[in-house]
Amino acid sequence: MLQLTGKGSLVAGALAAIGASVCCVVPFVLLTLGISGSWVASLTAMQPFRPLFVGLTLLFLGLAFRQLYLVPQVCAPDTPCVDPRTIKRRRLTFWIVSAVLLGLLAVPWLVPLLY
């Protein structure tokens, strides 16, 4: 069975969130920059896969949360995880990445409010 670390779960969650938001974020950014054309409409081809990517994002964020908060930390002496500042940095990184990813996932609902 594939075992993801907290860092691996965050990376996988980020990739899944990018996949989930590519149908909506990329065309919005291009149009905001003044770039348009009929090819921009083809960027929405990923829309049918969005629920899958959203589910994967939430799954990987859940796995990262589990690794950071619910699984006891086992550290060998003289390793970086013995230092309590390391776990604080990991948890802070988790919450920052989670906020960004959840923001990306919310873009399709927020974009209509902007125009």
Biopython code that builds the backbone (N, CA, C, O; Angstrom):
import numpy as np
from Bio.PDB.StructureBuilder import StructureBuilder

atoms = [
    (1, "MET", "N", (0.835, -1.181, 0.000)),
    (1, "MET", "CA", (0.000, 0.000, 0.000)),
    (1, "MET", "C", (0.880, 1.244, 0.000)),
    (1, "MET", "O", (1.918, 1.279, 0.660)),
    (2, "LEU", "N", (0.460, 2.257, -0.739)),
    (2, "LEU", "CA", (1.203, 3.502, -0.850)),
    (2, "LEU", "C", (1.044, 4.310, 0.422)),
    (2, "LEU", "O", (-0.076, 4.599, 0.845)),
    (3, "GLN", "N", (2.152, 4.671, 1.029)),
    (3, "GLN", "CA", (2.114, 5.468, 2.252)),
    (3, "GLN", "C", (2.648, 6.856, 1.930)),
    (3, "GLN", "O", (3.803, 7.007, 1.530)),
    (4, "LEU", "N", (1.812, 7.860, 2.104)),
    (4, "LEU", "CA", (2.217, 9.228, 1.860)),
    (4, "LEU", "C", (2.580, 9.890, 3.173)),
    (4, "LEU", "O", (1.893, 9.715, 4.179)),
    (5, "THR", "N", (3.658, 10.645, 3.158)),
    (5, "THR", "CA", (4.022, 11.431, 4.326)),
    (5, "THR", "C", (3.177, 12.693, 4.308)),
    (5, "THR", "O", (2.434, 12.934, 3.357)),
    (6, "GLY", "N", (3.287, 13.498, 5.354)),
    (6, "GLY", "CA", (2.556, 14.763, 5.393)),
    (6, "GLY", "C", (2.914, 15.641, 4.210)),
    (6, "GLY", "O", (2.039, 16.270, 3.615)),
    (7, "LYS", "N", (4.202, 15.690, 3.859)),
    (7, "LYS", "CA", (4.662, 16.501, 2.737)),
    (7, "LYS", "C", (4.145, 15.930, 1.423)),
    (7, "LYS", "O", (3.714, 16.684, 0.551)),
    (8, "GLY", "N", (4.182, 14.617, 1.270)),
    (8, "GLY", "CA", (3.695, 13.982, 0.046)),
    (8, "GLY", "C", (2.212, 14.201, -0.148)),
    (8, "GLY", "O", (1.755, 14.394, -1.275)),
    (9, "SER", "N", (1.452, 14.175, 0.934)),
    (9, "SER", "CA", (0.013, 14.419, 0.851)),
    (9, "SER", "C", (-0.279, 15.846, 0.438)),
    (9, "SER", "O", (-1.206, 16.089, -0.335)),
    (10, "LEU", "N", (0.508, 16.804, 0.947)),
    (10, "LEU", "CA", (0.298, 18.193, 0.570)),
    (10, "LEU", "C", (0.615, 18.417, -0.903)),
    (10, "LEU", "O", (-0.109, 19.136, -1.592)),
    (11, "VAL", "N", (1.688, 17.808, -1.388)),
    (11, "VAL", "CA", (2.050, 17.947, -2.799)),
    (11, "VAL", "C", (0.977, 17.319, -3.681)),
    (11, "VAL", "O", (0.567, 17.906, -4.682)),
    (12, "ALA", "N", (0.525, 16.129, -3.310)),
    (12, "ALA", "CA", (-0.523, 15.459, -4.087)),
    (12, "ALA", "C", (-1.819, 16.264, -4.053)),
    (12, "ALA", "O", (-2.511, 16.369, -5.066)),
    (13, "GLY", "N", (-2.147, 16.825, -2.907)),
    (13, "GLY", "CA", (-3.338, 17.666, -2.795)),
    (13, "GLY", "C", (-3.234, 18.916, -3.649)),
    (13, "GLY", "O", (-4.210, 19.339, -4.268)),
    (14, "ALA", "N", (-2.043, 19.508, -3.680)),
    (14, "ALA", "CA", (-1.836, 20.700, -4.512)),
    (14, "ALA", "C", (-2.009, 20.370, -5.988)),
    (14, "ALA", "O", (-2.653, 21.119, -6.723)),
    (15, "LEU", "N", (-1.442, 19.259, -6.421)),
    (15, "LEU", "CA", (-1.586, 18.861, -7.822)),
    (15, "LEU", "C", (-3.042, 18.569, -8.170)),
    (15, "LEU", "O", (-3.505, 18.937, -9.250)),
    (16, "ALA", "N", (-3.759, 17.921, -7.278)),
    (16, "ALA", "CA", (-5.170, 17.634, -7.534)),
    (16, "ALA", "C", (-5.994, 18.919, -7.562)),
    (16, "ALA", "O", (-6.912, 19.041, -8.373)),
    (17, "ALA", "N", (-5.683, 19.874, -6.694)),
    (17, "ALA", "CA", (-6.416, 21.146, -6.693)),
    (17, "ALA", "C", (-6.148, 21.936, -7.964)),
    (17, "ALA", "O", (-7.051, 22.575, -8.505)),
    (18, "ILE", "N", (-4.924, 21.894, -8.435)),
    (18, "ILE", "CA", (-4.617, 22.566, -9.696)),
    (18, "ILE", "C", (-5.398, 21.916, -10.826)),
    (18, "ILE", "O", (-5.933, 22.605, -11.694)),
    (19, "GLY", "N", (-5.462, 20.599, -10.816)),
    (19, "GLY", "CA", (-6.257, 19.902, -11.825)),
    (19, "GLY", "C", (-7.725, 20.254, -11.732)),
    (19, "GLY", "O", (-8.400, 20.371, -12.755)),
    (20, "ALA", "N", (-8.232, 20.425, -10.522)),
    (20, "ALA", "CA", (-9.644, 20.751, -10.334)),
    (20, "ALA", "C", (-9.961, 22.171, -10.766)),
    (20, "ALA", "O", (-11.075, 22.448, -11.212)),
    (21, "SER", "N", (-9.002, 23.071, -10.640)),
    (21, "SER", "CA", (-9.296, 24.465, -10.936)),
    (21, "SER", "C", (-8.815, 24.914, -12.305)),
    (21, "SER", "O", (-9.070, 26.052, -12.697)),
    (22, "VAL", "N", (-8.123, 24.047, -13.045)),
    (22, "VAL", "CA", (-7.585, 24.461, -14.340)),
    (22, "VAL", "C", (-8.691, 24.826, -15.323)),
    (22, "VAL", "O", (-8.479, 25.660, -16.203)),
    (23, "CYS", "N", (-9.853, 24.224, -15.191)),
    (23, "CYS", "CA", (-10.952, 24.528, -16.108)),
    (23, "CYS", "C", (-11.510, 25.915, -15.885)),
    (23, "CYS", "O", (-12.118, 26.486, -16.790)),
    (24, "CYS", "N", (-11.321, 26.464, -14.716)),
    (24, "CYS", "CA", (-11.951, 27.737, -14.385)),
    (24, "CYS", "C", (-10.946, 28.860, -14.139)),
    (24, "CYS", "O", (-11.172, 29.997, -14.554)),
    (25, "VAL", "N", (-9.842, 28.547, -13.470)),
    (25, "VAL", "CA", (-8.878, 29.576, -13.102)),
    (25, "VAL", "C", (-8.109, 30.074, -14.321)),
    (25, "VAL", "O", (-7.965, 31.281, -14.510)),
    (26, "VAL", "N", (-7.618, 29.162, -15.142)),
    (26, "VAL", "CA", (-6.794, 29.558, -16.285)),
    (26, "VAL", "C", (-7.571, 30.454, -17.249)),
    (26, "VAL", "O", (-7.051, 31.506, -17.620)),
    (27, "PRO", "N", (-8.796, 30.095, -17.679)),
    (27, "PRO", "CA", (-9.522, 31.017, -18.557)),
    (27, "PRO", "C", (-9.806, 32.369, -17.901)),
    (27, "PRO", "O", (-9.746, 33.406, -18.562)),
    (28, "PHE", "N", (-10.112, 32.359, -16.612)),
    (28, "PHE", "CA", (-10.381, 33.612, -15.911)),
    (28, "PHE", "C", (-9.140, 34.492, -15.881)),
    (28, "PHE", "O", (-9.238, 35.694, -16.127)),
    (29, "VAL", "N", (-7.987, 33.928, -15.587)),
    (29, "VAL", "CA", (-6.751, 34.703, -15.543)),
    (29, "VAL", "C", (-6.411, 35.238, -16.936)),
    (29, "VAL", "O", (-6.024, 36.398, -17.079)),
    (30, "LEU", "N", (-6.555, 34.401, -17.952)),
    (30, "LEU", "CA", (-6.260, 34.860, -19.312)),
    (30, "LEU", "C", (-7.186, 35.997, -19.727)),
    (30, "LEU", "O", (-6.736, 36.980, -20.316)),
    (31, "LEU", "N", (-8.457, 35.871, -19.430)),
    (31, "LEU", "CA", (-9.393, 36.937, -19.769)),
    (31, "LEU", "C", (-9.123, 38.201, -18.964)),
    (31, "LEU", "O", (-9.289, 39.307, -19.477)),
    (32, "THR", "N", (-8.712, 38.053, -17.722)),
    (32, "THR", "CA", (-8.372, 39.206, -16.892)),
    (32, "THR", "C", (-7.169, 39.944, -17.470)),
    (32, "THR", "O", (-7.092, 41.170, -17.397)),
    (33, "LEU", "N", (-6.234, 39.193, -18.044)),
    (33, "LEU", "CA", (-5.055, 39.795, -18.649)),
    (33, "LEU", "C", (-5.334, 40.354, -20.044)),
    (33, "LEU", "O", (-4.453, 40.955, -20.659)),
    (34, "GLY", "N", (-6.544, 40.159, -20.540)),
    (34, "GLY", "CA", (-6.897, 40.671, -21.855)),
    (34, "GLY", "C", (-6.605, 39.706, -22.983)),
    (34, "GLY", "O", (-6.687, 40.079, -24.153)),
    (35, "ILE", "N", (-6.271, 38.489, -22.656)),
    (35, "ILE", "CA", (-5.987, 37.478, -23.672)),
    (35, "ILE", "C", (-7.283, 36.725, -23.943)),
    (35, "ILE", "O", (-7.888, 36.155, -23.034)),
    (36, "SER", "N", (-7.695, 36.731, -25.191)),
    (36, "SER", "CA", (-8.940, 36.038, -25.504)),
    (36, "SER", "C", (-8.819, 35.363, -26.860)),
    (36, "SER", "O", (-7.832, 35.532, -27.576)),
    (37, "GLY", "N", (-9.803, 34.630, -27.179)),
    (37, "GLY", "CA", (-9.851, 33.914, -28.445)),
    (37, "GLY", "C", (-10.722, 32.694, -28.289)),
    (37, "GLY", "O", (-11.109, 32.313, -27.185)),
    (38, "SER", "N", (-11.019, 32.097, -29.408)),
    (38, "SER", "CA", (-11.893, 30.925, -29.349)),
    (38, "SER", "C", (-11.213, 29.747, -28.655)),
    (38, "SER", "O", (-11.901, 28.872, -28.130)),
    (39, "TRP", "N", (-9.901, 29.706, -28.641)),
    (39, "TRP", "CA", (-9.182, 28.607, -28.007)),
    (39, "TRP", "C", (-9.316, 28.631, -26.489)),
    (39, "TRP", "O", (-9.117, 27.600, -25.845)),
    (40, "VAL", "N", (-9.648, 29.783, -25.897)),
    (40, "VAL", "CA", (-9.814, 29.864, -24.446)),
    (40, "VAL", "C", (-10.977, 28.978, -24.003)),
    (40, "VAL", "O", (-10.940, 28.394, -22.920)),
    (41, "ALA", "N", (-11.997, 28.883, -24.836)),
    (41, "ALA", "CA", (-13.149, 28.044, -24.492)),
    (41, "ALA", "C", (-12.763, 26.570, -24.420)),
    (41, "ALA", "O", (-13.398, 25.802, -23.699)),
    (42, "SER", "N", (-11.736, 26.168, -25.153)),
    (42, "SER", "CA", (-11.314, 24.761, -25.113)),
    (42, "SER", "C", (-10.630, 24.406, -23.802)),
    (42, "SER", "O", (-10.446, 23.225, -23.505)),
    (43, "LEU", "N", (-10.255, 25.397, -23.021)),
    (43, "LEU", "CA", (-9.620, 25.132, -21.731)),
    (43, "LEU", "C", (-10.598, 24.559, -20.717)),
    (43, "LEU", "O", (-10.182, 24.061, -19.671)),
    (44, "THR", "N", (-11.872, 24.622, -21.006)),
    (44, "THR", "CA", (-12.866, 24.067, -20.096)),
    (44, "THR", "C", (-13.082, 22.573, -20.322)),
    (44, "THR", "O", (-14.012, 21.994, -19.761)),
    (45, "ALA", "N", (-12.250, 21.955, -21.123)),
    (45, "ALA", "CA", (-12.387, 20.524, -21.408)),
    (45, "ALA", "C", (-12.191, 19.664, -20.163)),
    (45, "ALA", "O", (-12.636, 18.517, -20.127)),
    (46, "MET", "N", (-11.542, 20.195, -19.165)),
    (46, "MET", "CA", (-11.300, 19.439, -17.928)),
    (46, "MET", "C", (-12.493, 19.487, -16.965)),
    (46, "MET", "O", (-12.476, 18.812, -15.936)),
    (47, "GLN", "N", (-13.505, 20.257, -17.276)),
    (47, "GLN", "CA", (-14.657, 20.429, -16.391)),
    (47, "GLN", "C", (-15.298, 19.107, -15.950)),
    (47, "GLN", "O", (-15.653, 18.988, -14.777)),
    (48, "PRO", "N", (-15.467, 18.100, -16.836)),
    (48, "PRO", "CA", (-16.084, 16.850, -16.371)),
    (48, "PRO", "C", (-15.264, 16.110, -15.307)),
    (48, "PRO", "O", (-15.808, 15.304, -14.551)),
    (49, "PHE", "N", (-13.971, 16.382, -15.251)),
    (49, "PHE", "CA", (-13.103, 15.696, -14.285)),
    (49, "PHE", "C", (-12.965, 16.466, -12.975)),
    (49, "PHE", "O", (-12.314, 15.984, -12.047)),
    (50, "ARG", "N", (-13.558, 17.637, -12.883)),
    (50, "ARG", "CA", (-13.420, 18.475, -11.702)),
    (50, "ARG", "C", (-13.854, 17.776, -10.414)),
    (50, "ARG", "O", (-13.126, 17.857, -9.425)),
    (51, "PRO", "N", (-15.001, 17.094, -10.373)),
    (51, "PRO", "CA", (-15.381, 16.423, -9.112)),
    (51, "PRO", "C", (-14.343, 15.395, -8.651)),
    (51, "PRO", "O", (-14.111, 15.245, -7.451)),
    (52, "LEU", "N", (-13.731, 14.700, -9.581)),
    (52, "LEU", "CA", (-12.687, 13.732, -9.233)),
    (52, "LEU", "C", (-11.499, 14.442, -8.583)),
    (52, "LEU", "O", (-10.994, 14.005, -7.549)),
    (53, "PHE", "N", (-11.061, 15.536, -9.197)),
    (53, "PHE", "CA", (-9.918, 16.276, -8.650)),
    (53, "PHE", "C", (-10.254, 16.922, -7.307)),
    (53, "PHE", "O", (-9.405, 16.972, -6.417)),
    (54, "VAL", "N", (-11.465, 17.408, -7.154)),
    (54, "VAL", "CA", (-11.874, 17.978, -5.864)),
    (54, "VAL", "C", (-11.823, 16.897, -4.781)),
    (54, "VAL", "O", (-11.317, 17.129, -3.683)),
    (55, "GLY", "N", (-12.348, 15.724, -5.101)),
    (55, "GLY", "CA", (-12.307, 14.613, -4.153)),
    (55, "GLY", "C", (-10.889, 14.206, -3.788)),
    (55, "GLY", "O", (-10.590, 13.948, -2.623)),
    (56, "LEU", "N", (-10.012, 14.149, -4.795)),
    (56, "LEU", "CA", (-8.611, 13.808, -4.527)),
    (56, "LEU", "C", (-7.945, 14.869, -3.654)),
    (56, "LEU", "O", (-7.181, 14.539, -2.746)),
    (57, "THR", "N", (-8.231, 16.133, -3.926)),
    (57, "THR", "CA", (-7.659, 17.210, -3.112)),
    (57, "THR", "C", (-8.071, 17.067, -1.654)),
    (57, "THR", "O", (-7.234, 17.144, -0.755)),
    (58, "LEU", "N", (-9.354, 16.859, -1.425)),
    (58, "LEU", "CA", (-9.836, 16.727, -0.047)),
    (58, "LEU", "C", (-9.286, 15.470, 0.620)),
    (58, "LEU", "O", (-8.989, 15.479, 1.814)),
    (59, "LEU", "N", (-9.149, 14.382, -0.152)),
    (59, "LEU", "CA", (-8.569, 13.149, 0.389)),
    (59, "LEU", "C", (-7.133, 13.376, 0.837)),
    (59, "LEU", "O", (-6.758, 12.993, 1.945)),
    (60, "PHE", "N", (-6.329, 13.998, -0.021)),
    (60, "PHE", "CA", (-4.922, 14.200, 0.322)),
    (60, "PHE", "C", (-4.747, 15.215, 1.451)),
    (60, "PHE", "O", (-3.838, 15.074, 2.269)),
    (61, "LEU", "N", (-5.594, 16.223, 1.504)),
    (61, "LEU", "CA", (-5.529, 17.148, 2.642)),
    (61, "LEU", "C", (-5.907, 16.425, 3.937)),
    (61, "LEU", "O", (-5.320, 16.679, 4.989)),
    (62, "GLY", "N", (-6.881, 15.532, 3.857)),
    (62, "GLY", "CA", (-7.252, 14.735, 5.024)),
    (62, "GLY", "C", (-6.120, 13.825, 5.478)),
    (62, "GLY", "O", (-5.879, 13.669, 6.676)),
    (63, "LEU", "N", (-5.423, 13.222, 4.511)),
    (63, "LEU", "CA", (-4.279, 12.375, 4.855)),
    (63, "LEU", "C", (-3.153, 13.180, 5.498)),
    (63, "LEU", "O", (-2.516, 12.719, 6.445)),
    (64, "ALA", "N", (-2.912, 14.378, 4.984)),
    (64, "ALA", "CA", (-1.879, 15.229, 5.581)),
    (64, "ALA", "C", (-2.276, 15.643, 6.996)),
    (64, "ALA", "O", (-1.439, 15.653, 7.898)),
    (65, "PHE", "N", (-3.560, 15.988, 7.193)),
    (65, "PHE", "CA", (-4.039, 16.346, 8.533)),
    (65, "PHE", "C", (-3.859, 15.172, 9.486)),
    (65, "PHE", "O", (-3.397, 15.339, 10.615)),
    (66, "ARG", "N", (-4.228, 13.981, 9.017)),
    (66, "ARG", "CA", (-4.092, 12.776, 9.846)),
    (66, "ARG", "C", (-2.640, 12.556, 10.252)),
    (66, "ARG", "O", (-2.348, 12.241, 11.405)),
    (67, "GLN", "N", (-1.731, 12.726, 9.289)),
    (67, "GLN", "CA", (-0.307, 12.506, 9.556)),
    (67, "GLN", "C", (0.225, 13.532, 10.558)),
    (67, "GLN", "O", (1.051, 13.197, 11.407)),
    (68, "LEU", "N", (-0.237, 14.761, 10.463)),
    (68, "LEU", "CA", (0.295, 15.817, 11.327)),
    (68, "LEU", "C", (-0.337, 15.865, 12.713)),
    (68, "LEU", "O", (0.323, 16.255, 13.676)),
    (69, "TYR", "N", (-1.610, 15.473, 12.831)),
    (69, "TYR", "CA", (-2.305, 15.662, 14.096)),
    (69, "TYR", "C", (-2.746, 14.369, 14.788)),
    (69, "TYR", "O", (-2.831, 14.341, 16.016)),
    (70, "LEU", "N", (-3.024, 13.315, 14.049)),
    (70, "LEU", "CA", (-3.621, 12.133, 14.658)),
    (70, "LEU", "C", (-2.646, 10.970, 14.848)),
    (70, "LEU", "O", (-2.804, 10.185, 15.783)),
    (71, "VAL", "N", (-1.647, 10.848, 13.983)),
    (71, "VAL", "CA", (-0.673, 9.761, 14.086)),
    (71, "VAL", "C", (0.455, 10.205, 15.010)),
    (71, "VAL", "O", (1.032, 11.275, 14.812)),
    (72, "PRO", "N", (0.774, 9.396, 16.016)),
    (72, "PRO", "CA", (1.877, 9.778, 16.911)),
    (72, "PRO", "C", (3.197, 9.881, 16.137)),
    (72, "PRO", "O", (3.506, 9.044, 15.289)),
    (73, "GLN", "N", (3.958, 10.921, 16.451)),
    (73, "GLN", "CA", (5.239, 11.143, 15.794)),
    (73, "GLN", "C", (6.298, 10.231, 16.404)),
    (73, "GLN", "O", (6.537, 10.266, 17.611)),
    (74, "VAL", "N", (6.923, 9.425, 15.576)),
    (74, "VAL", "CA", (8.004, 8.546, 16.026)),
    (74, "VAL", "C", (9.290, 9.102, 15.447)),
    (74, "VAL", "O", (9.479, 9.121, 14.231)),
    (75, "CYS", "N", (10.172, 9.553, 16.323)),
    (75, "CYS", "CA", (11.411, 10.178, 15.880)),
    (75, "CYS", "C", (12.607, 9.475, 16.516)),
    (75, "CYS", "O", (12.626, 9.204, 17.717)),
    (76, "ALA", "N", (13.583, 9.194, 15.697)),
    (76, "ALA", "CA", (14.848, 8.668, 16.210)),
    (76, "ALA", "C", (15.667, 9.833, 16.744)),
    (76, "ALA", "O", (15.520, 10.965, 16.282)),
    (77, "PRO", "N", (16.528, 9.558, 17.713)),
    (77, "PRO", "CA", (17.379, 10.635, 18.225)),
    (77, "PRO", "C", (18.230, 11.236, 17.100)),
    (77, "PRO", "O", (18.597, 10.549, 16.146)),
    (78, "ASP", "N", (18.528, 12.505, 17.229)),
    (78, "ASP", "CA", (19.356, 13.237, 16.271)),
    (78, "ASP", "C", (18.719, 13.343, 14.888)),
    (78, "ASP", "O", (19.433, 13.381, 13.886)),
    (79, "THR", "N", (17.397, 13.391, 14.817)),
    (79, "THR", "CA", (16.703, 13.648, 13.553)),
    (79, "THR", "C", (15.972, 14.979, 13.678)),
    (79, "THR", "O", (15.682, 15.421, 14.790)),
    (80, "PRO", "N", (15.672, 15.620, 12.562)),
    (80, "PRO", "CA", (15.030, 16.939, 12.631)),
    (80, "PRO", "C", (13.663, 16.935, 13.305)),
    (80, "PRO", "O", (13.258, 17.955, 13.863)),
    (81, "CYS", "N", (12.939, 15.814, 13.268)),
    (81, "CYS", "CA", (11.589, 15.832, 13.830)),
    (81, "CYS", "C", (11.580, 15.838, 15.353)),
    (81, "CYS", "O", (10.520, 16.006, 15.955)),
    (82, "VAL", "N", (12.723, 15.662, 15.984)),
    (82, "VAL", "CA", (12.794, 15.731, 17.447)),
    (82, "VAL", "C", (12.557, 17.168, 17.899)),
    (82, "VAL", "O", (11.984, 17.394, 18.964)),
    (83, "ASP", "N", (12.991, 18.134, 17.104)),
    (83, "ASP", "CA", (12.838, 19.546, 17.434)),
    (83, "ASP", "C", (11.366, 19.952, 17.326)),
    (83, "ASP", "O", (10.771, 19.770, 16.264)),
    (84, "PRO", "N", (10.757, 20.494, 18.386)),
    (84, "PRO", "CA", (9.332, 20.870, 18.336)),
    (84, "PRO", "C", (9.037, 21.976, 17.310)),
    (84, "PRO", "O", (7.899, 22.109, 16.858)),
    (85, "ARG", "N", (10.047, 22.761, 16.943)),
    (85, "ARG", "CA", (9.830, 23.804, 15.937)),
    (85, "ARG", "C", (9.545, 23.192, 14.570)),
    (85, "ARG", "O", (8.851, 23.794, 13.751)),
    (86, "THR", "N", (10.070, 22.018, 14.324)),
    (86, "THR", "CA", (9.855, 21.359, 13.037)),
    (86, "THR", "C", (8.381, 21.015, 12.844)),
    (86, "THR", "O", (7.819, 21.280, 11.782)),
    (87, "ILE", "N", (7.762, 20.436, 13.846)),
    (87, "ILE", "CA", (6.346, 20.072, 13.724)),
    (87, "ILE", "C", (5.480, 21.326, 13.631)),
    (87, "ILE", "O", (4.462, 21.322, 12.938)),
    (88, "LYS", "N", (5.869, 22.398, 14.320)),
    (88, "LYS", "CA", (5.121, 23.655, 14.216)),
    (88, "LYS", "C", (5.209, 24.217, 12.798)),
    (88, "LYS", "O", (4.214, 24.703, 12.260)),
    (89, "ARG", "N", (6.399, 24.152, 12.191)),
    (89, "ARG", "CA", (6.560, 24.623, 10.810)),
    (89, "ARG", "C", (5.749, 23.770, 9.845)),
    (89, "ARG", "O", (5.132, 24.293, 8.917)),
    (90, "ARG", "N", (5.749, 22.458, 10.061)),
    (90, "ARG", "CA", (4.966, 21.572, 9.196)),
    (90, "ARG", "C", (3.477, 21.876, 9.301)),
    (90, "ARG", "O", (2.772, 21.914, 8.293)),
    (91, "ARG", "N", (3.012, 22.086, 10.502)),
    (91, "ARG", "CA", (1.592, 22.387, 10.695)),
    (91, "ARG", "C", (1.230, 23.747, 10.110)),
    (91, "ARG", "O", (0.165, 23.891, 9.509)),
    (92, "LEU", "N", (2.086, 24.737, 10.272)),
    (92, "LEU", "CA", (1.847, 26.050, 9.674)),
    (92, "LEU", "C", (1.804, 25.937, 8.149)),
    (92, "LEU", "O", (0.931, 26.517, 7.504)),
    (93, "THR", "N", (2.740, 25.195, 7.585)),
    (93, "THR", "CA", (2.752, 24.977, 6.137)),
    (93, "THR", "C", (1.477, 24.288, 5.690)),
    (93, "THR", "O", (0.906, 24.646, 4.660)),
    (94, "PHE", "N", (1.025, 23.309, 6.450)),
    (94, "PHE", "CA", (-0.214, 22.605, 6.121)),
    (94, "PHE", "C", (-1.380, 23.575, 6.043)),
    (94, "PHE", "O", (-2.154, 23.524, 5.087)),
    (95, "TRP", "N", (-1.526, 24.454, 7.023)),
    (95, "TRP", "CA", (-2.670, 25.368, 7.046)),
    (95, "TRP", "C", (-2.585, 26.415, 5.943)),
    (95, "TRP", "O", (-3.610, 26.809, 5.387)),
    (96, "ILE", "N", (-1.376, 26.870, 5.617)),
    (96, "ILE", "CA", (-1.218, 27.829, 4.519)),
    (96, "ILE", "C", (-1.578, 27.172, 3.192)),
    (96, "ILE", "O", (-2.335, 27.731, 2.399)),
    (97, "VAL", "N", (-1.029, 25.981, 2.958)),
    (97, "VAL", "CA", (-1.323, 25.263, 1.718)),
    (97, "VAL", "C", (-2.805, 24.917, 1.634)),
    (97, "VAL", "O", (-3.406, 25.024, 0.565)),
    (98, "SER", "N", (-3.397, 24.507, 2.745)),
    (98, "SER", "CA", (-4.827, 24.182, 2.754)),
    (98, "SER", "C", (-5.674, 25.389, 2.394)),
    (98, "SER", "O", (-6.626, 25.267, 1.623)),
    (99, "ALA", "N", (-5.345, 26.553, 2.937)),
    (99, "ALA", "CA", (-6.101, 27.767, 2.625)),
    (99, "ALA", "C", (-5.996, 28.112, 1.141)),
    (99, "ALA", "O", (-6.991, 28.477, 0.515)),
    (100, "VAL", "N", (-4.798, 27.998, 0.581)),
    (100, "VAL", "CA", (-4.608, 28.291, -0.846)),
    (100, "VAL", "C", (-5.386, 27.297, -1.701)),
    (100, "VAL", "O", (-6.063, 27.687, -2.652)),
    (101, "LEU", "N", (-5.291, 26.022, -1.363)),
    (101, "LEU", "CA", (-5.973, 25.000, -2.154)),
    (101, "LEU", "C", (-7.487, 25.135, -2.063)),
    (101, "LEU", "O", (-8.178, 24.994, -3.072)),
    (102, "LEU", "N", (-8.006, 25.400, -0.890)),
    (102, "LEU", "CA", (-9.450, 25.579, -0.755)),
    (102, "LEU", "C", (-9.910, 26.839, -1.490)),
    (102, "LEU", "O", (-11.026, 26.889, -2.008)),
    (103, "GLY", "N", (-9.047, 27.851, -1.532)),
    (103, "GLY", "CA", (-9.344, 29.034, -2.338)),
    (103, "GLY", "C", (-9.408, 28.706, -3.817)),
    (103, "GLY", "O", (-10.294, 29.187, -4.524)),
    (104, "LEU", "N", (-8.470, 27.887, -4.292)),
    (104, "LEU", "CA", (-8.507, 27.455, -5.696)),
    (104, "LEU", "C", (-9.769, 26.666, -6.000)),
    (104, "LEU", "O", (-10.371, 26.833, -7.061)),
    (105, "LEU", "N", (-10.167, 25.810, -5.074)),
    (105, "LEU", "CA", (-11.371, 25.010, -5.296)),
    (105, "LEU", "C", (-12.636, 25.874, -5.294)),
    (105, "LEU", "O", (-13.637, 25.512, -5.911)),
    (106, "ALA", "N", (-12.588, 27.014, -4.601)),
    (106, "ALA", "CA", (-13.761, 27.884, -4.512)),
    (106, "ALA", "C", (-13.887, 28.842, -5.689)),
    (106, "ALA", "O", (-14.912, 29.510, -5.823)),
    (107, "VAL", "N", (-12.879, 28.925, -6.539)),
    (107, "VAL", "CA", (-12.892, 29.876, -7.651)),
    (107, "VAL", "C", (-14.141, 29.766, -8.528)),
    (107, "VAL", "O", (-14.720, 30.802, -8.854)),
    (108, "PRO", "N", (-14.589, 28.577, -8.926)),
    (108, "PRO", "CA", (-15.777, 28.525, -9.790)),
    (108, "PRO", "C", (-17.015, 29.160, -9.175)),
    (108, "PRO", "O", (-17.881, 29.645, -9.902)),
    (109, "TRP", "N", (-17.114, 29.166, -7.861)),
    (109, "TRP", "CA", (-18.268, 29.776, -7.204)),
    (109, "TRP", "C", (-18.053, 31.274, -6.984)),
    (109, "TRP", "O", (-19.017, 32.032, -6.883)),
    (110, "LEU", "N", (-16.793, 31.697, -6.910)),
    (110, "LEU", "CA", (-16.506, 33.104, -6.635)),
    (110, "LEU", "C", (-16.398, 33.961, -7.892)),
    (110, "LEU", "O", (-16.679, 35.158, -7.839)),
    (111, "VAL", "N", (-15.998, 33.379, -9.015)),
    (111, "VAL", "CA", (-15.804, 34.143, -10.249)),
    (111, "VAL", "C", (-17.067, 34.870, -10.689)),
    (111, "VAL", "O", (-16.973, 36.029, -11.094)),
    (112, "PRO", "N", (-18.256, 34.245, -10.631)),
    (112, "PRO", "CA", (-19.449, 34.996, -11.053)),
    (112, "PRO", "C", (-19.706, 36.265, -10.221)),
    (112, "PRO", "O", (-20.381, 37.183, -10.687)),
    (113, "LEU", "N", (-19.184, 36.314, -9.028)),
    (113, "LEU", "CA", (-19.358, 37.507, -8.202)),
    (113, "LEU", "C", (-18.480, 38.669, -8.659)),
    (113, "LEU", "O", (-18.731, 39.821, -8.305)),
    (114, "LEU", "N", (-17.445, 38.358, -9.452)),
    (114, "LEU", "CA", (-16.492, 39.382, -9.875)),
    (114, "LEU", "C", (-16.884, 40.067, -11.173)),
    (114, "LEU", "O", (-16.350, 41.129, -11.493)),
    (115, "TYR", "N", (-17.792, 39.488, -11.916)),
    (115, "TYR", "CA", (-18.201, 40.153, -13.165)),
    (115, "TYR", "C", (-19.654, 39.950, -13.442)),
    (115, "TYR", "O", (-20.165, 40.440, -14.450)),
]
sb = StructureBuilder()
sb.init_structure("model")
sb.init_model(0)
sb.init_chain("A")
sb.init_seg("    ")
for serial, (resi, resn, name, xyz) in enumerate(atoms, 1):
    if name == "N":
        sb.init_residue(resn, " ", resi, " ")
    sb.init_atom(name, np.array(xyz, "f"), 0.0, 1.0, " ", f" {name:<3s}", serial, name[0])
structure = sb.get_structure()
